[in-house]
Amino acid sequence: MRVKRLSLVLFYAMLAFAVVPAARQALAQDTKTDPGLSDVLTDMLRGAEGEDATSGPDKRVPFGREEVQLSFAPLVKQTAPAVVNVYASQTAKLRSPFDGDPFFEEFFGRSQPRAQSSLGSGVLVDPTGIVVTNFHLIKDADQVKVATADGREFDSKVLLKDETLDLAVLKISADKPFPVIAIGDSDALEVGDLLLAIGNPFGVGQTTTSGIVSALARSHIGVSDSSFFIQTDAAINPGNSGGALINMGGQLVGINTAIYSRSGGSIGIGFAIPSNMVRAFADAAKAGRDFFERPYIGAEFERVTPQIAESLGMETSTGALVSSVEEAGPAAKAGLKAGDVVLSLNGTPVESIEALDYRMATLSIGTNASFAVLSKGEQSTLDIALERAPEGTKLAEVTLRGRSPFSGAKVADLSPRLAQRLGIRADIKGVTVVDINRGSPAAGFGFQPGDIVREVNGLTIDTAATLEEAAKQETRWWRFTVERGGQILRQVLRY
């Protein structure tokens, strides 16, 4: 038996030595030998036969020394000029426990503000000077500067920003058009596609790294509420945030956003926001929107668990379960009901609630979308209008004043549109904090935009006017209840 196995090994080794030189010679002489040899071997390496290869004619493994030695240099020269450096700075006042004490201020002086700065990257996507970058780079910044690859530096204006997506759009101006990178279709990416990441890691200067698409539709990585990322093993380090992820066609397919690392450096697990989301966000900024509006259909969704899937007769826990439907909303008019499961959107499978949120966010308001739905064991297709979220009947925003913990907070009655702007479920009712004045008591006590005030000193808060009256109470003791991110927070304090 061992002699037989050894004979087989020797046979295949001799066959390999015979085939490989012949293949190399076929590639070198090209037209002088039978062209079918390289085609057959290429198909073998593809893992498919002839013209039925699913990867297509442009996607195959490198074959021969000439192809292995190909360079990314022309692609880098084409795209790198459109990748910029983003510098954000803010003045932070350090609070001392002795502030206001005459004795300590006489000898040590008042606390002095300290400048803080952040460094990252951005991508020019429009020749008029539209730059896309990450929100976390410019959050709370007093000044944002942009430096282009040719050494010029510009002051920038923030056109649009969204913390839940971790995206921001800046505007710079010059006499001549800026170089740009065309935005590609991130849905066309496949695991294994080659990519380039361009940015300014650690502030050392513009750097290009290469890798592949490691995974698609990554979620729950703790970066933002978007929860739909491209994963790549191209080296991404601090400073690469906001930089470009480029495909082999020289198109932007993602904005580099985060890495998974225990040391702070790249270990080959990086994440980028898909370009289809970037395109929708940049278009909203160009249109002058004050926030990124997502299409509204008047329905809320939740995850399909294995238990729910089993109870509905589904083979796998895929799709998005309809948890509630707003009366007279677009979804209700189309026939969508609570308990239905959305399986696909415009023909694209919906694997999870995150996938549905992402795909809906990339669609345009004012159009219709086709939802494949599982309802009571039967599949059907519903055509649902994508509308702008309604404003509600009470639009007034009230800035609270006086001696209360709420002083300096701007509040308003929740509407579907305001809830969308603040990243709150559209079916939640109440009074929410819209904005906080810097240095105000409300900021000092930790109130945040999106907080929903439920009760103040035993008084139920159902309108902004009610909260305004409650904040005028003549008392030093305050007891209030706030809902934040689905959690109820209760506080008692003396002020």
Protein Blocks (a to p, Z undefined) as FASTA:
>chain_A
ZZmmmmmmmmmmmmmmmmmmmmmmmmmnommmcfklmmmmmmmmnopahjllmnbjmlcc
dedjklmmpcfklmmmmmmmmpccdddddddddddfkgoiaklmmmnopadddddddddd
dddfbfnopacddfklmgoiabdcdddfkopacddddfbdcfklopacdddddfbdcddd
ddddfklpcehiacdddddehhlapcddddddfbghiahkopamnopacddfbdcdehjg
opacddfkopafbdcfbdcdfkopaehiacdddfklmmmmmmmmmnopabdcdddehiac
ddddfklmmmnopabdgdjddfbdcehiaklmnopaehiacfbgghiacfbfklmmmmmm
mpcehiacdddddeehiacddddddddddebjblbdcddedjdfkgoiacddddfklmmm
nopafkbgcdddfbdcehiaklmnopaehiacfbgghiacfbfklmmmmmmpccfbdcdd
ddeehiacdddddZZ
